[in-house]
Amino acid sequence: MDCKRRWRMEVPEGLRAAAEFHGHLCPGLAMGYRAVEAAGQAMGLERSRDEELVCVVENDSCSVDAVQFLTGCTFGKGNLVFRDHGKQVFTFASRSRPGRAVRVSLRADAIPPPGEEDPAERRQAVLRRLLEAPVEELFEVREIDFQIPEEAVVYPSLPCEQCGEPTMQTRLVEVGGRRLCIPCSRGEHPLHRR
């Protein structure tokens, strides 16, 4: 992916690599890249090999792919936590500093409102702003008190007594004396809908 030629600007190597992972370079990805950069400046962030770093994200946009790629925080390891608040807010915590975290939130004035430009020009201008503006113009970065989530626990899977699919034991629901997966307990399993 030739990011420089397509976007007519210098694209940092880490963001280029994140774009390869994500599938394209976009303002959302740049936003996540810069959020990680802001957290790194505030707390000396290092890529998580296991679960030593935890990130709580408050959106499910492209920015989260940059956070995941650059920090090593993933849903699979349990150190990427999603809270559906619809906000470009990222909280980074290290298990070596219990009780403290860095909250990185997009400033309301970080991205200028749309003008008369066409969508492609607007996208280019927003990307340029995200890549070139000082971090403090883009994000509020604050150290906060924070209860770090417990490390991931692996629970055994048991078959749902309706569909038979293996289901994490803690996610089975008792309905009429039967242990069912959540979709079967709600009548929403795609194999059993009528």
C-alpha positions as CSV (number, residue, x, y, z in Angstrom):
1,M,0.0,0.0,0.0
2,D,1.6,3.3,-1.1
3,C,0.2,5.5,1.6
4,K,2.4,8.5,0.8
5,R,1.4,8.6,-2.9
6,R,-2.3,8.1,-2.2
7,W,-2.5,10.5,0.6
8,R,0.1,13.1,-0.5
9,M,1.8,13.2,2.9
10,E,4.3,11.5,5.1
11,V,2.7,8.5,6.8
12,P,4.6,7.1,9.9
13,E,5.8,3.5,9.5
14,G,3.7,2.3,12.5
15,L,0.6,3.8,10.9
16,R,1.5,2.2,7.5
17,A,1.8,-1.2,9.2
18,A,-1.5,-0.6,11.0
19,A,-3.1,0.3,7.6
20,E,-1.9,-3.1,6.2
21,F,-3.5,-4.8,9.1
22,H,-6.7,-2.8,8.9
23,G,-7.0,-2.8,5.1
24,H,-6.8,0.9,4.3
25,L,-5.5,4.2,5.7
26,C,-8.2,6.4,7.0
27,P,-8.8,9.2,9.5
28,G,-10.1,6.8,12.1
29,L,-7.0,4.7,12.0
30,A,-4.9,7.8,12.3
31,M,-6.9,8.8,15.3
32,G,-6.2,5.5,17.0
33,Y,-2.5,5.8,16.1
34,R,-2.3,9.2,17.6
35,A,-4.2,8.1,20.8
36,V,-1.6,5.4,21.3
37,E,1.1,8.0,20.7
38,A,-0.5,10.3,23.3
39,A,-0.7,7.4,25.9
40,G,2.9,6.4,25.1
41,Q,4.1,9.9,25.9
42,A,2.1,10.0,29.1
43,M,3.0,6.6,30.5
44,G,5.9,5.1,28.6
45,L,3.7,2.6,26.8
46,E,5.2,-0.6,25.5
47,R,3.5,-3.2,23.3
48,S,1.8,-5.8,25.4
49,R,3.2,-9.3,24.9
50,D,0.5,-10.9,27.1
51,E,-1.9,-9.0,29.4
52,E,0.4,-6.6,31.2
53,L,-1.2,-3.6,29.3
54,V,-5.0,-3.2,29.3
55,C,-6.9,-0.8,27.0
56,V,-10.6,0.1,27.4
57,V,-12.0,1.5,24.2
58,E,-15.3,3.4,24.1
59,N,-16.1,2.9,20.4
60,D,-15.9,0.2,17.8
61,S,-14.5,2.3,14.9
62,C,-11.4,2.1,12.8
63,S,-9.4,3.7,15.6
64,V,-9.6,0.5,17.7
65,D,-7.8,-1.5,15.0
66,A,-4.8,0.9,15.3
67,V,-4.9,0.6,19.1
68,Q,-5.1,-3.2,18.9
69,F,-2.3,-3.5,16.3
70,L,0.1,-1.0,18.0
71,T,-0.4,-2.0,21.6
72,G,-0.9,-5.8,21.4
73,C,-4.2,-5.4,23.4
74,T,-6.7,-7.8,21.9
75,F,-10.2,-9.2,22.7
76,G,-8.8,-12.7,22.5
77,K,-6.3,-12.1,25.4
78,G,-8.9,-10.2,27.3
79,N,-6.8,-7.0,27.6
80,L,-8.9,-5.0,25.1
81,V,-12.2,-4.1,26.7
82,F,-15.1,-2.6,24.7
83,R,-17.6,-0.2,26.2
84,D,-20.2,1.0,23.7
85,H,-20.3,4.7,24.5
86,G,-19.8,6.0,21.0
87,K,-16.8,8.2,22.1
88,Q,-13.3,8.4,20.8
89,V,-11.9,7.7,24.3
90,F,-9.2,5.2,25.2
91,T,-8.0,4.3,28.7
92,F,-4.6,2.6,29.0
93,A,-3.5,0.9,32.2
94,S,-0.5,-1.2,33.1
95,R,-0.8,-4.0,35.6
96,S,2.6,-2.8,37.0
97,R,0.8,0.4,38.1
98,P,-2.4,-0.8,39.7
99,G,-5.1,1.8,40.4
100,R,-3.8,4.3,37.9
101,A,-4.4,4.7,34.2
102,V,-4.2,7.3,31.4
103,R,-7.4,8.4,29.7
104,V,-7.0,9.8,26.2
105,S,-10.1,11.5,24.8
106,L,-10.6,13.3,21.5
107,R,-11.1,17.0,22.0
108,A,-14.3,18.5,20.8
109,D,-12.4,21.0,18.7
110,A,-9.8,18.5,17.4
111,I,-11.4,18.2,13.9
112,P,-12.8,21.3,12.2
113,P,-16.4,21.1,11.2
114,P,-17.1,20.3,7.5
115,G,-16.9,23.1,5.1
116,E,-17.6,23.4,1.4
117,E,-14.9,20.8,0.3
118,D,-15.9,17.5,-1.4
119,P,-15.8,14.3,0.7
120,A,-12.4,13.3,-0.6
121,E,-10.8,16.7,0.2
122,R,-12.4,16.6,3.6
123,R,-11.0,13.2,4.3
124,Q,-7.6,14.3,3.2
125,A,-7.8,17.5,5.4
126,V,-8.9,15.5,8.5
127,L,-6.2,12.9,8.0
128,R,-3.5,15.7,7.6
129,R,-4.8,17.4,10.8
130,L,-4.7,14.1,12.7
131,L,-1.1,13.3,11.6
132,E,0.4,16.8,11.8
133,A,-1.3,18.5,14.8
134,P,0.4,18.4,18.2
135,V,-1.1,15.7,20.4
136,E,-2.4,18.2,22.9
137,E,-4.5,19.9,20.2
138,L,-6.1,16.5,19.4
139,F,-6.6,14.9,22.8
140,E,-7.2,15.5,26.5
141,V,-4.8,13.2,28.3
142,R,-5.4,12.7,32.0
143,E,-4.1,10.3,34.6
144,I,-7.1,8.8,36.4
145,D,-7.9,6.4,39.2
146,F,-8.8,3.1,37.6
147,Q,-9.9,-0.4,38.6
148,I,-8.0,-2.6,36.2
149,P,-10.0,-5.6,35.0
150,E,-9.0,-9.0,36.2
151,E,-6.8,-11.1,33.9
152,A,-8.6,-13.3,31.5
153,V,-9.9,-16.6,32.9
154,V,-10.5,-19.6,30.7
155,Y,-13.7,-21.5,31.6
156,P,-14.7,-24.9,30.3
157,S,-17.2,-25.2,27.5
158,L,-20.2,-27.4,27.9
159,P,-22.8,-28.3,25.1
160,C,-26.0,-26.3,25.0
161,E,-28.8,-28.7,25.7
162,Q,-30.7,-27.4,22.6
163,C,-28.3,-26.7,19.8
164,G,-25.4,-28.8,21.1
165,E,-22.8,-26.1,20.4
166,P,-20.0,-25.9,23.0
167,T,-20.6,-22.8,25.2
168,M,-18.5,-21.2,27.9
169,Q,-19.9,-22.5,31.1
170,T,-20.4,-19.0,32.6
171,R,-22.6,-18.1,29.5
172,L,-25.1,-20.9,29.8
173,V,-28.5,-19.9,31.0
174,E,-30.9,-22.2,32.9
175,V,-34.3,-22.2,31.2
176,G,-36.9,-24.8,32.3
177,G,-34.2,-27.0,33.9
178,R,-32.1,-27.0,30.7
179,R,-28.7,-25.3,30.3
180,L,-28.9,-23.3,27.1
181,C,-26.6,-20.9,25.2
182,I,-27.8,-17.3,25.2
183,P,-29.2,-17.4,21.6
184,C,-31.2,-20.6,22.3
185,S,-32.5,-19.2,25.6
186,R,-33.9,-16.2,23.7
187,G,-35.2,-18.2,20.7
188,E,-32.7,-16.4,18.5
189,H,-30.4,-19.3,17.4
190,P,-30.2,-19.2,13.6
191,L,-30.6,-23.0,13.4
192,H,-33.8,-23.0,15.4
193,R,-35.6,-19.9,14.0
194,R,-38.8,-20.4,12.1
